[in-house]
Amino acid sequence: MLINLIIISLDMMVMVLISVAFLTLLERKVLGYIQLRKGPNKVGMMGLLQPFSDAIKLFSKENFLILKSNYYFYLFSPMFSMLLMLMLWNNMPMISEMMNNQFNMLLMLCLMSMGVYSMMIAGWSSNSIYAMIGSMRSIAQTISYEVSMILLMLSLLLMIESMNIMNFMTYQYYIYYMYFFFPLMMILFISFLAELNRTPFDFAEGESELVSGFNTEYMSGSFAMIFIAEYGMIMMMMFLFTFMFFGGNIYSTMFYLIYMMFLFMIIWIRGTYPRFRYDNLMYLTWMSFLPISLNYILYIISMKWVLM
């Protein structure tokens, strides 16, 4: 039984990594057409083999030993971020039941909050001022948006009165939570964008202005791991988002169409919006999202109390 679980879990991880490869291709294609150019179209038919050639190129490049860097931490950080991403995918209610239990939502919240450590270790261990400042900026952003994000998710957990993510499927059998909580859904989507360091909140990797942030000193395989972890987290968060607001019926084709729509929207937003100013980013979460999320929790508790 345990061997079967491990094999299924490994199979799911391989599928996620292949999906990440093609998500990067989709992003480059969509951004290409947004910017009136073709995107990758040379390697293989219509550029379909481009992700694999990029992976081979990155993992076969030389990895330099940076003088006076904390070498073990420097190598550990990308592996840790990738491990967190794969552990989160193992919590998803799919064919893999490796970590699927009654409290998987609680475990997912714990794992999400640990993502900040990989950024912190990466910036500190690189022995570079650019990387250190970039990691501090990213940590401040991630922690700030995590507060309102978790409070908004707690509002939904109060609705289902359980820490088991499968209950979202049960409680949305007749009507989606999107209709009940449309403002909450929009705020949570924006919080996910900030949590994932995506445009318009991509201060962790603003190449043009910010010298790339915490991953300045990373190259070859280490850089590829950070990249894979980031895109794996995008897929995981959008899966969770679709699960919480659009019925969560993983046996339905419609669920996966909505999921693909949100993945496309993440890319579309990147091709459309400019980057935020940093003080506006912080003002948005502490002065706007946090009061709204706290009021939502009070509203749901009071409604449950009145309707008891």
Backbone bond lengths (Angstrom), bond angles and torsions (degrees), N, CA, C in turn:
res aa  C-N    CA-C-N  psi(-1)  N-CA   C-N-CA  omega(-1)  CA-C   N-CA-C  phi
1 M - - - 1.468 - - 1.536 110.79 -
2 L 1.329 115.46 -47.44 1.468 119.90 -179.76 1.528 110.87 -63.44
3 I 1.358 115.70 -40.56 1.469 120.33 178.83 1.529 110.25 -61.18
4 N 1.341 116.43 -41.64 1.472 120.56 177.94 1.516 111.63 -61.24
5 L 1.356 115.86 -44.25 1.465 120.69 178.98 1.522 111.17 -60.52
6 I 1.342 116.53 -43.99 1.460 120.92 -179.16 1.540 110.57 -64.45
7 I 1.324 116.86 -42.57 1.473 121.13 -179.88 1.531 110.55 -63.91
8 I 1.348 116.30 -45.18 1.476 120.55 179.20 1.525 110.73 -62.87
9 S 1.352 115.58 -41.65 1.464 120.67 179.85 1.529 111.27 -63.62
10 L 1.332 116.58 -44.39 1.472 120.63 178.31 1.525 110.67 -63.85
11 D 1.318 116.14 -39.72 1.464 121.36 178.09 1.528 110.37 -60.30
12 M 1.351 115.93 -44.49 1.460 121.20 178.90 1.530 110.99 -62.44
13 M 1.356 117.34 -40.14 1.472 121.10 179.14 1.531 111.12 -63.38
14 V 1.325 116.11 -41.73 1.478 120.23 178.52 1.528 109.95 -62.57
15 M 1.334 116.99 -42.01 1.464 120.94 178.86 1.531 111.11 -63.26
16 V 1.340 116.54 -39.58 1.471 120.81 177.80 1.528 110.40 -62.54
17 L 1.339 116.49 -43.96 1.472 120.22 -179.04 1.528 111.22 -65.08
18 I 1.338 117.65 -38.50 1.471 120.29 176.11 1.538 110.03 -66.03
19 S 1.345 116.20 -40.15 1.468 120.56 177.94 1.522 111.44 -62.02
20 V 1.339 116.36 -39.67 1.474 121.22 177.54 1.526 109.91 -59.84
21 A 1.339 117.07 -42.61 1.469 121.30 179.76 1.524 110.65 -58.73
22 F 1.329 116.57 -44.98 1.466 118.91 -177.34 1.527 112.35 -79.06
23 L 1.356 117.72 -22.61 1.468 119.68 173.37 1.528 110.18 -66.35
24 T 1.339 116.70 -39.14 1.476 119.42 177.32 1.528 110.47 -64.47
25 L 1.330 116.60 -37.58 1.471 120.13 177.14 1.528 110.26 -65.04
26 L 1.346 116.36 -44.12 1.466 120.55 178.11 1.524 110.46 -59.08
27 E 1.346 116.29 -44.02 1.463 119.96 -178.98 1.529 110.89 -62.01
28 R 1.327 116.86 -45.42 1.462 120.16 -178.48 1.527 111.62 -66.05
29 K 1.340 116.44 -35.71 1.468 120.99 177.27 1.533 111.01 -67.14
30 V 1.346 115.69 -48.95 1.473 120.45 -177.35 1.523 109.96 -63.98
31 L 1.347 117.11 -45.81 1.469 120.15 178.60 1.522 110.95 -62.26
32 G 1.343 115.82 -35.92 1.463 119.66 176.72 1.521 111.71 -60.11
33 Y 1.329 117.08 -46.92 1.467 119.89 -178.94 1.529 111.60 -71.38
34 I 1.336 117.62 -31.88 1.469 120.52 175.23 1.535 109.68 -63.13
35 Q 1.345 116.18 -38.88 1.471 121.67 -177.91 1.536 112.63 -93.59
36 L 1.346 116.49 18.03 1.473 124.04 176.84 1.526 112.65 56.89
37 R 1.331 115.43 49.63 1.467 121.47 172.74 1.523 107.56 -144.82
38 K 1.314 117.18 178.77 1.461 120.04 -170.66 1.522 114.90 -86.56
39 G 1.320 118.04 -34.32 1.472 119.34 -170.37 1.520 109.21 80.87
40 P 1.349 117.80 -172.43 1.478 119.83 -177.09 1.537 111.23 -62.69
41 N 1.327 117.89 123.40 1.473 120.39 179.35 1.525 113.20 -146.79
42 K 1.339 117.04 12.14 1.465 120.17 -175.74 1.538 112.85 -101.31
43 V 1.334 117.09 -44.23 1.469 120.70 -173.91 1.523 109.87 -81.85
44 G 1.324 116.87 112.78 1.463 120.38 -177.52 1.525 111.06 75.02
45 M 1.325 116.66 -176.02 1.462 120.98 179.60 1.526 110.59 -72.39
46 M 1.323 118.73 120.06 1.471 125.70 -179.12 1.531 112.36 56.15
47 G 1.324 116.49 27.44 1.468 120.23 178.12 1.512 114.42 77.38
48 L 1.339 118.92 18.12 1.469 121.72 -175.52 1.534 112.76 -66.86
49 L 1.325 117.64 -25.43 1.467 120.17 -179.33 1.535 112.36 -93.35
50 Q 1.335 116.75 2.45 1.465 121.01 -178.78 1.535 113.46 -57.55
51 P 1.360 119.99 -45.37 1.473 119.58 179.43 1.528 112.94 -58.74
52 F 1.349 116.56 -37.85 1.468 119.98 -178.13 1.524 111.06 -71.95
53 S 1.341 116.15 -37.47 1.474 118.62 177.47 1.524 110.33 -67.45
54 D 1.350 117.66 -36.66 1.479 121.36 175.90 1.522 110.84 -63.66
55 A 1.341 115.98 -42.93 1.473 120.43 -179.74 1.526 110.43 -63.40
56 I 1.340 117.25 -44.99 1.470 120.76 179.14 1.521 110.55 -62.63
57 K 1.338 115.72 -42.53 1.468 120.53 179.41 1.534 111.10 -60.73
58 L 1.350 116.22 -47.76 1.466 119.81 -176.27 1.527 112.17 -67.73
59 F 1.335 116.75 -45.46 1.465 119.36 -175.99 1.529 113.03 -74.64
60 S 1.344 117.12 -16.43 1.475 119.04 178.39 1.528 112.32 -96.18
61 K 1.331 117.08 -4.82 1.476 119.41 178.77 1.523 111.01 -74.01
62 E 1.329 115.40 155.82 1.468 120.37 179.35 1.518 110.55 -71.89
63 N 1.320 116.58 140.36 1.465 121.85 177.18 1.523 108.30 -107.44
64 F 1.315 117.89 115.01 1.469 121.46 -175.92 1.524 111.05 -80.76
65 L 1.298 115.81 147.40 1.469 121.96 173.11 1.524 107.53 -87.67
66 I 1.320 116.58 115.12 1.470 120.79 -178.36 1.516 109.13 -79.43
67 L 1.308 115.71 129.66 1.468 121.27 -178.44 1.529 110.49 -63.10
68 K 1.325 116.28 132.97 1.472 124.61 176.80 1.532 113.49 64.22
69 S 1.326 117.93 16.01 1.472 118.71 174.15 1.533 108.42 -84.11
70 N 1.327 115.82 156.25 1.468 120.21 174.67 1.518 106.85 -80.01
71 Y 1.333 115.79 88.62 1.462 121.70 -161.51 1.525 113.36 -61.41
72 Y 1.321 117.87 -43.18 1.468 120.02 -177.06 1.531 110.99 -67.13
73 F 1.327 116.33 -41.13 1.468 120.08 177.27 1.527 110.47 -67.08
74 Y 1.338 115.25 -37.63 1.466 121.93 179.78 1.530 110.58 -60.16
75 L 1.328 117.27 -40.34 1.469 121.38 178.78 1.533 112.03 -80.50
76 F 1.338 115.56 -30.42 1.464 120.61 -175.77 1.533 112.11 -70.60
77 S 1.342 116.37 -34.79 1.468 121.19 -172.85 1.537 114.31 -58.39
78 P 1.352 120.38 -50.86 1.470 119.02 178.51 1.530 112.93 -62.83
79 M 1.339 116.01 -36.97 1.472 119.63 179.17 1.526 110.72 -66.00
80 F 1.338 115.61 -37.82 1.463 121.07 179.73 1.528 110.96 -65.54
81 S 1.341 117.22 -43.37 1.469 120.15 179.97 1.529 110.71 -65.25
82 M 1.328 116.66 -37.04 1.466 120.35 178.40 1.534 110.77 -69.66
83 L 1.325 116.37 -39.16 1.466 121.26 177.81 1.527 110.88 -61.58
84 L 1.341 116.59 -43.22 1.467 120.72 178.78 1.524 111.11 -60.60
85 M 1.339 115.09 -43.40 1.470 119.91 179.99 1.530 111.07 -61.09
86 L 1.338 116.63 -44.76 1.469 120.22 -178.98 1.534 111.69 -69.46
87 M 1.339 116.66 -34.10 1.471 120.15 176.60 1.530 110.68 -65.57
88 L 1.335 116.25 -38.62 1.463 120.03 177.77 1.531 110.90 -64.99
89 W 1.332 116.42 -39.73 1.470 119.42 177.56 1.528 110.82 -64.80
90 N 1.331 116.61 -32.91 1.475 120.15 178.24 1.522 112.47 -66.66
91 N 1.336 116.72 -19.94 1.469 120.81 177.50 1.516 112.79 -81.82
92 M 1.339 115.64 -14.12 1.464 118.71 -175.94 1.531 110.68 -69.72
93 P 1.335 117.54 139.19 1.467 120.27 -177.18 1.523 111.72 -75.72
94 M 1.315 116.02 75.71 1.460 120.36 177.18 1.525 107.48 -122.70
95 I 1.318 116.82 -153.35 1.468 119.98 -178.55 1.534 111.40 -65.35
96 S 1.350 116.32 -26.42 1.461 120.35 177.77 1.526 109.94 -77.72
97 E 1.308 118.12 123.47 1.466 121.68 179.16 1.523 110.11 -119.39
98 M 1.329 115.95 29.08 1.465 121.50 -175.79 1.537 111.21 -61.52
99 M 1.343 115.52 -44.74 1.466 119.72 -176.56 1.526 111.15 -123.63
100 N 1.328 117.45 18.51 1.464 120.69 -175.56 1.523 110.10 -84.06
101 N 1.335 117.07 112.78 1.464 120.76 -178.33 1.526 110.34 -143.64
102 Q 1.325 116.42 -172.01 1.466 120.78 -176.09 1.527 113.14 -69.05
103 F 1.332 116.81 -18.85 1.473 120.33 -177.23 1.527 111.77 -118.17
104 N 1.341 116.43 31.15 1.468 117.87 -174.82 1.531 113.02 -67.08
105 M 1.329 117.75 -27.24 1.468 120.00 177.58 1.530 110.78 -67.22
106 L 1.329 116.41 -39.07 1.467 121.43 176.94 1.522 110.86 -64.07
107 L 1.327 115.71 -43.15 1.466 120.92 178.19 1.523 110.82 -63.18
108 M 1.342 116.61 -38.54 1.461 120.68 178.93 1.523 111.71 -65.62
109 L 1.317 116.89 -39.81 1.472 120.39 177.14 1.529 110.68 -62.93
110 C 1.336 116.14 -39.84 1.471 120.90 178.16 1.528 110.90 -64.30
111 L 1.338 116.36 -44.60 1.472 120.70 -178.99 1.529 111.41 -67.32
112 M 1.334 116.87 -38.09 1.472 120.47 178.20 1.523 111.20 -61.84
113 S 1.339 115.52 -40.12 1.464 118.98 -178.40 1.526 112.57 -71.85
114 M 1.345 117.01 -15.42 1.472 119.79 178.16 1.526 112.96 -83.04
115 G 1.334 116.45 -10.53 1.468 120.14 -179.35 1.514 113.69 -59.95
116 V 1.327 115.69 -25.10 1.462 120.10 -178.16 1.538 111.74 -68.36
117 Y 1.334 116.90 -26.08 1.470 120.04 -177.22 1.525 111.95 -67.39
118 S 1.327 116.94 -36.66 1.470 119.01 -179.88 1.518 110.79 -64.45
119 M 1.351 116.66 -38.48 1.476 120.11 176.99 1.517 111.05 -66.32
120 M 1.331 115.44 -41.97 1.466 120.60 -178.31 1.524 110.68 -64.14
121 I 1.329 116.75 -46.47 1.478 121.11 -179.38 1.525 110.42 -66.00
122 A 1.367 116.45 -40.20 1.468 120.35 -179.12 1.527 110.90 -61.60
123 G 1.334 117.21 -45.79 1.469 120.89 -178.76 1.514 112.73 -67.63
124 W 1.335 115.50 -40.80 1.480 119.49 -176.49 1.518 111.63 -73.22
125 S 1.350 116.79 -41.35 1.468 119.49 -173.58 1.521 113.64 -77.44
126 S 1.352 117.79 -13.63 1.464 120.18 -177.78 1.525 113.40 -72.74
127 N 1.335 116.92 -16.38 1.465 122.13 -177.50 1.527 111.50 56.93
128 S 1.338 115.13 44.91 1.463 121.13 178.47 1.515 108.52 -136.68
129 I 1.315 116.71 134.84 1.472 119.98 -179.99 1.528 110.90 -64.41
130 Y 1.343 116.13 -40.62 1.475 119.77 178.69 1.526 110.75 -58.13
131 A 1.339 115.91 -48.22 1.465 120.62 -178.05 1.522 111.10 -65.16
132 M 1.332 116.67 -37.92 1.470 121.30 -178.97 1.528 111.02 -66.31
133 I 1.342 115.92 -47.06 1.473 120.09 179.27 1.530 109.61 -64.25
134 G 1.347 115.99 -41.46 1.466 120.66 178.35 1.512 112.23 -60.69
135 S 1.335 116.15 -41.77 1.474 119.40 -179.37 1.531 110.74 -68.98
136 M 1.330 117.47 -38.10 1.479 120.20 178.59 1.525 110.85 -63.59
137 R 1.331 115.15 -41.10 1.472 119.92 178.36 1.535 110.67 -64.33
138 S 1.326 115.89 -42.24 1.476 120.80 -179.99 1.518 111.45 -66.69
139 I 1.352 116.64 -40.16 1.473 121.01 179.84 1.526 109.97 -62.35
140 A 1.349 116.27 -45.31 1.474 120.48 -179.47 1.524 110.41 -60.22
141 Q 1.329 115.83 -43.50 1.475 120.85 179.91 1.526 111.22 -64.50
142 T 1.331 116.49 -48.00 1.470 120.65 -175.28 1.526 111.48 -65.05
143 I 1.342 116.06 -45.16 1.467 119.69 -179.34 1.528 110.62 -64.62
144 S 1.342 116.89 -40.60 1.470 120.85 -178.42 1.524 111.18 -61.66
145 Y 1.330 116.46 -46.75 1.467 119.05 -177.31 1.524 112.50 -77.24
146 E 1.342 116.03 -22.20 1.463 119.52 178.58 1.528 111.27 -64.14
147 V 1.327 116.84 -35.02 1.473 121.12 -177.48 1.519 110.11 -60.74
148 S 1.352 116.22 -55.72 1.468 119.10 -178.01 1.531 111.17 -68.96
149 M 1.336 117.11 -33.50 1.465 120.88 179.59 1.526 111.02 -62.20
150 I 1.336 116.87 -46.56 1.471 120.51 -178.45 1.529 110.55 -68.79
151 L 1.340 117.57 -36.13 1.468 119.96 177.69 1.526 111.27 -64.90
152 L 1.341 116.23 -39.94 1.467 119.93 177.72 1.531 111.01 -66.20
153 M 1.330 116.44 -38.85 1.467 119.81 177.84 1.527 110.68 -68.11
154 L 1.332 116.81 -33.44 1.476 120.67 176.57 1.527 111.06 -64.84
155 S 1.352 116.75 -33.31 1.470 120.11 176.46 1.523 110.18 -58.69
156 L 1.340 115.85 -42.84 1.468 120.13 179.35 1.526 111.10 -70.07
157 L 1.341 116.29 -37.23 1.470 119.57 178.43 1.526 111.25 -66.55
158 L 1.347 116.54 -30.69 1.467 119.49 175.37 1.530 110.74 -66.75
159 M 1.333 115.50 -30.94 1.473 118.94 178.55 1.529 111.33 -67.42
160 I 1.325 116.85 -42.46 1.473 119.02 -178.14 1.532 111.95 -89.43
161 E 1.351 116.39 -10.69 1.473 123.40 177.60 1.530 112.04 53.24
162 S 1.322 115.24 43.34 1.463 119.56 -179.05 1.521 109.11 -159.78
163 M 1.331 115.97 158.11 1.468 121.72 174.68 1.521 111.49 -100.42
164 N 1.332 116.08 6.57 1.461 120.25 179.93 1.528 109.33 -94.05
165 I 1.323 115.90 120.10 1.473 120.92 -175.95 1.530 112.32 -63.45
166 M 1.344 117.65 -25.28 1.467 120.73 -179.20 1.533 112.13 -64.69
167 N 1.337 117.09 -21.78 1.460 120.31 179.42 1.527 112.59 -67.49
168 F 1.335 117.13 -21.08 1.468 119.86 175.22 1.531 110.38 -60.98
169 M 1.333 115.74 -36.44 1.464 120.61 178.79 1.528 110.29 -66.82
170 T 1.318 116.41 -41.53 1.470 121.34 -178.50 1.527 111.23 -66.50
171 Y 1.327 116.49 -45.55 1.471 121.06 -173.41 1.524 112.85 -76.95
172 Q 1.339 117.63 -15.95 1.469 120.12 179.41 1.529 111.70 -106.67
173 Y 1.315 116.46 26.87 1.467 120.53 -177.62 1.533 111.05 -64.79
174 Y 1.342 117.30 -39.64 1.468 120.86 -176.92 1.521 113.22 -98.74
175 I 1.316 117.79 -33.14 1.468 120.14 -177.86 1.530 109.96 -146.29
176 Y 1.331 116.87 139.94 1.475 121.69 179.49 1.526 110.34 -74.48
177 Y 1.325 115.35 148.98 1.473 120.08 175.27 1.530 111.96 -68.26
178 M 1.323 116.85 -15.66 1.462 120.05 177.06 1.534 110.43 -56.91
179 Y 1.338 117.66 -37.67 1.464 121.33 -178.13 1.523 111.86 -73.68
180 F 1.337 116.85 -32.60 1.468 120.84 178.48 1.526 111.64 -76.33
181 F 1.319 115.41 -40.72 1.470 120.19 -167.85 1.532 111.95 -124.78
182 F 1.323 117.17 51.00 1.462 118.53 -176.97 1.541 112.58 -63.06
183 P 1.364 119.47 -46.38 1.475 118.61 177.58 1.535 112.30 -61.05
184 L 1.343 115.65 -41.25 1.470 120.43 178.37 1.532 110.33 -62.07
185 M 1.329 115.94 -39.41 1.463 120.36 179.22 1.526 111.23 -62.24
186 M 1.329 116.89 -43.28 1.470 120.58 -179.03 1.531 111.12 -66.07
187 I 1.335 116.31 -42.26 1.470 120.57 179.85 1.528 110.02 -65.80
188 L 1.335 116.21 -41.01 1.468 119.73 179.57 1.522 111.05 -65.66
189 F 1.323 117.22 -37.47 1.472 121.21 177.78 1.529 110.49 -62.28
190 I 1.331 116.30 -43.87 1.479 120.58 178.41 1.528 110.10 -65.78
191 S 1.345 116.78 -39.26 1.475 120.22 177.53 1.522 111.12 -63.99
192 F 1.333 116.89 -37.87 1.465 120.57 176.08 1.521 110.92 -63.00
193 L 1.332 116.87 -40.32 1.476 120.49 177.88 1.526 110.47 -59.71
194 A 1.339 115.95 -43.80 1.470 120.12 179.84 1.519 110.95 -69.01
195 E 1.325 116.69 -38.38 1.467 121.88 -179.88 1.531 111.05 -66.23
196 L 1.336 116.24 -33.26 1.464 121.43 -178.48 1.525 112.70 -88.77
197 N 1.339 117.07 1.69 1.472 121.91 -177.49 1.530 111.92 57.79
198 R 1.315 115.98 43.97 1.460 120.61 178.95 1.522 110.77 -104.91
199 T 1.319 115.67 156.69 1.463 121.07 176.65 1.536 109.43 -54.21
200 P 1.350 120.24 138.34 1.469 127.51 5.09 1.527 115.08 -89.07
201 F 1.330 117.64 20.49 1.471 120.78 -177.67 1.531 111.72 -114.39
202 D 1.314 119.02 27.97 1.476 120.30 -171.45 1.525 112.66 -86.15
203 F 1.330 115.16 60.11 1.478 119.48 179.18 1.523 111.83 -78.38
204 A 1.332 116.94 -17.67 1.466 119.40 178.63 1.527 110.59 -69.95
205 E 1.335 117.17 -30.59 1.468 120.54 -175.64 1.519 112.01 -136.58
206 G 1.327 117.40 43.91 1.465 119.89 178.11 1.523 109.86 -79.22
207 E 1.339 116.66 86.13 1.469 121.05 -169.92 1.532 112.15 -60.15
208 S 1.350 115.82 -40.63 1.466 118.09 -171.55 1.527 113.38 -69.58
209 E 1.345 117.62 -36.44 1.470 119.43 -176.82 1.527 113.87 -108.02
210 L 1.335 117.54 -27.97 1.467 119.22 -163.06 1.526 114.11 -114.95
211 V 1.320 118.71 18.36 1.472 123.30 179.33 1.531 111.17 49.45
212 S 1.328 116.10 40.33 1.465 124.13 169.00 1.528 116.99 72.42
213 G 1.315 120.23 -11.17 1.464 119.64 173.83 1.516 114.12 78.57
214 F 1.361 115.95 -143.51 1.475 120.08 -169.97 1.523 113.82 -65.25
215 N 1.349 118.94 -20.19 1.469 120.49 -176.39 1.526 112.67 -100.36
216 T 1.332 117.50 23.80 1.474 121.45 -179.10 1.522 112.14 -55.03
217 E 1.324 116.75 -43.66 1.472 120.73 -172.71 1.526 113.71 -90.49
218 Y 1.329 117.11 3.90 1.467 119.06 -177.84 1.517 111.54 -89.78
219 M 1.322 115.58 143.78 1.465 121.28 -177.79 1.528 109.26 -145.92
220 S 1.305 116.93 171.49 1.465 126.03 175.44 1.538 112.43 45.60
221 G 1.343 117.90 -128.59 1.459 122.46 -173.82 1.516 114.02 -62.30
222 S 1.338 116.77 -35.95 1.473 120.40 -179.55 1.525 110.70 -64.24
223 F 1.336 115.99 -43.75 1.466 120.49 178.12 1.531 110.08 -63.36
224 A 1.341 116.06 -41.33 1.475 120.50 179.88 1.523 110.57 -61.08
225 M 1.337 117.48 -38.95 1.470 121.11 179.51 1.529 111.32 -64.55
226 I 1.341 117.06 -42.51 1.474 121.13 177.50 1.526 109.37 -60.81
227 F 1.313 115.82 -43.12 1.459 123.64 -179.22 1.535 110.51 -62.76
228 I 1.339 116.10 -47.10 1.475 121.43 179.70 1.529 110.22 -63.02
229 A 1.348 116.50 -43.29 1.468 120.68 -179.99 1.528 110.68 -61.63
230 E 1.330 116.24 -41.02 1.468 120.63 -179.05 1.524 111.25 -63.73
231 Y 1.331 116.76 -47.14 1.464 119.70 -178.29 1.534 111.88 -73.03
232 G 1.333 116.93 -31.32 1.461 120.37 173.92 1.520 111.50 -64.14
233 M 1.336 116.36 -37.39 1.469 121.07 177.60 1.529 111.28 -68.46
234 I 1.344 116.73 -36.54 1.470 120.11 176.59 1.526 109.09 -59.78
235 M 1.327 116.07 -47.72 1.469 120.06 -179.98 1.523 111.71 -63.26
236 M 1.334 116.69 -41.05 1.462 121.12 -177.98 1.533 110.72 -66.26
237 M 1.335 116.54 -45.25 1.473 120.57 -177.38 1.524 110.89 -65.67
238 M 1.324 116.76 -39.63 1.470 119.31 179.27 1.529 111.06 -70.03
239 F 1.327 116.62 -32.71 1.475 120.35 174.98 1.531 109.24 -63.95
240 L 1.320 116.24 -45.64 1.468 121.51 179.02 1.522 110.74 -62.75
241 F 1.335 115.57 -42.73 1.475 121.40 179.84 1.531 110.64 -60.80
242 T 1.336 116.16 -46.91 1.475 120.97 179.01 1.525 110.47 -64.08
243 F 1.327 115.69 -37.31 1.474 121.25 179.48 1.529 110.64 -63.66
244 M 1.337 116.56 -40.61 1.464 120.30 -173.78 1.528 112.88 -77.83
245 F 1.341 117.78 -29.39 1.465 119.44 -173.04 1.526 115.21 -114.90
246 F 1.331 118.01 -14.12 1.470 119.70 -174.19 1.527 112.23 -124.90
247 G 1.312 115.38 43.90 1.459 120.35 169.95 1.511 116.10 91.23
248 G 1.328 117.33 -33.41 1.462 120.15 177.64 1.516 114.06 66.80
249 N 1.341 117.46 18.63 1.469 119.32 -179.00 1.529 109.44 -84.22
250 I 1.339 115.82 93.76 1.469 120.68 -174.78 1.527 112.30 -72.17
251 Y 1.343 117.51 -5.81 1.462 121.19 178.13 1.526 111.78 -94.53
252 S 1.332 116.17 1.02 1.463 121.08 -176.59 1.531 110.79 -103.91
253 T 1.325 117.26 140.61 1.469 121.63 176.36 1.523 111.08 -66.87
254 M 1.341 116.18 -34.10 1.470 121.58 -178.56 1.522 110.95 -59.76
255 F 1.325 116.23 -37.73 1.465 121.01 179.17 1.528 110.25 -57.39
256 Y 1.333 116.91 -45.28 1.469 121.19 -176.81 1.525 111.98 -74.02
257 L 1.336 116.67 -28.16 1.470 119.69 174.93 1.533 110.53 -67.73
258 I 1.352 115.53 -41.98 1.479 119.85 177.27 1.533 109.65 -64.96
259 Y 1.325 115.97 -40.73 1.482 121.75 177.95 1.522 110.76 -58.98
260 M 1.339 117.07 -45.93 1.457 121.30 178.32 1.526 111.30 -64.37
261 M 1.330 116.11 -34.88 1.470 120.28 178.35 1.532 110.55 -62.54
262 F 1.342 115.92 -41.60 1.469 118.97 -179.79 1.530 112.13 -70.99
263 L 1.336 116.82 -35.34 1.474 119.24 174.58 1.525 110.24 -63.12
264 F 1.328 116.73 -41.16 1.465 121.38 177.01 1.530 110.30 -63.69
265 M 1.343 116.01 -39.25 1.466 120.00 -178.87 1.522 112.07 -63.52
266 I 1.344 116.33 -37.75 1.463 121.07 176.97 1.538 109.80 -57.90
267 I 1.340 115.76 -44.02 1.471 120.93 179.99 1.529 110.54 -69.63
268 W 1.319 115.94 -41.47 1.468 122.38 -179.40 1.529 110.30 -60.60
269 I 1.340 116.18 -41.94 1.473 120.90 178.42 1.525 110.09 -62.08
270 R 1.354 116.12 -38.88 1.470 119.40 178.90 1.531 111.59 -62.73
271 G 1.330 116.20 -36.64 1.456 119.80 -179.35 1.517 113.97 -80.09
272 T 1.344 117.21 -6.67 1.470 120.88 -171.86 1.525 113.63 -111.24
273 Y 1.343 116.55 -48.11 1.469 119.82 -169.49 1.522 112.94 -94.53
274 P 1.339 116.23 145.15 1.480 119.52 172.25 1.523 110.57 -79.71
275 R 1.316 116.10 169.50 1.468 120.42 -178.45 1.530 111.11 -75.11
276 F 1.319 115.86 142.80 1.476 122.40 176.91 1.531 111.09 -67.59
277 R 1.332 115.06 160.88 1.458 118.73 167.74 1.526 107.54 -86.20
278 Y 1.317 117.70 144.15 1.470 120.16 -168.23 1.525 112.94 -62.51
279 D 1.333 117.69 -39.58 1.476 118.83 -179.08 1.537 110.62 -67.93
280 N 1.349 116.83 -33.30 1.472 119.97 176.16 1.518 111.11 -66.40
281 L 1.332 115.65 -36.16 1.470 121.45 177.77 1.523 110.26 -59.55
282 M 1.327 116.72 -46.84 1.468 120.81 -178.92 1.531 111.63 -71.49
283 Y 1.322 115.48 -37.83 1.470 119.91 178.99 1.522 110.13 -62.10
284 L 1.349 116.44 -40.17 1.466 121.19 -177.78 1.517 111.98 -59.23
285 T 1.341 116.89 -45.40 1.470 118.67 -175.99 1.527 112.93 -76.79
286 W 1.339 117.44 -44.86 1.468 118.64 -173.73 1.529 112.80 -78.80
287 M 1.330 116.86 -34.40 1.466 119.97 -175.41 1.530 113.23 -97.99
288 S 1.322 116.91 -15.78 1.451 118.94 -175.54 1.529 112.30 -118.57
289 F 1.353 116.34 -59.42 1.470 120.03 -174.53 1.523 113.30 -70.28
290 L 1.337 117.02 -40.05 1.472 119.65 -176.61 1.521 112.42 -62.97
291 P 1.374 119.98 -48.72 1.472 118.92 177.20 1.534 112.74 -60.51
292 I 1.343 116.11 -39.39 1.472 119.30 -179.64 1.523 110.45 -64.29
293 S 1.344 117.04 -44.08 1.472 120.09 -178.52 1.527 111.48 -65.46
294 L 1.329 117.57 -38.63 1.474 120.59 177.16 1.525 111.03 -65.87
295 N 1.341 115.94 -39.85 1.467 119.71 178.53 1.527 111.53 -66.97
296 Y 1.313 116.44 -34.92 1.470 120.24 177.17 1.529 111.17 -62.82
297 I 1.332 116.20 -42.69 1.478 119.77 178.69 1.529 110.06 -62.33
298 L 1.348 116.86 -45.37 1.473 120.91 178.88 1.526 110.79 -61.73
299 Y 1.331 116.10 -40.06 1.471 121.47 -179.80 1.528 111.02 -62.78
300 I 1.322 116.57 -45.71 1.471 120.68 -177.71 1.530 110.79 -67.97
301 I 1.343 116.87 -41.45 1.470 120.05 178.21 1.529 110.48 -63.26
302 S 1.337 116.32 -43.75 1.471 119.77 -178.43 1.533 111.13 -66.83
303 M 1.343 116.90 -39.50 1.467 120.03 177.63 1.528 111.26 -63.46
304 K 1.330 115.85 -41.28 1.472 119.46 178.49 1.526 110.54 -65.12
305 W 1.320 116.05 -37.94 1.471 121.47 -179.22 1.537 110.45 -67.93
306 V 1.353 115.79 -40.78 1.480 120.36 -179.51 1.540 110.31 -68.58
307 L 1.340 115.69 -40.29 1.482 119.35 -175.38 1.512 114.43 -86.56
308 M 1.334 116.60 2.82 1.477 119.53 -179.71 1.525 111.45 -65.09
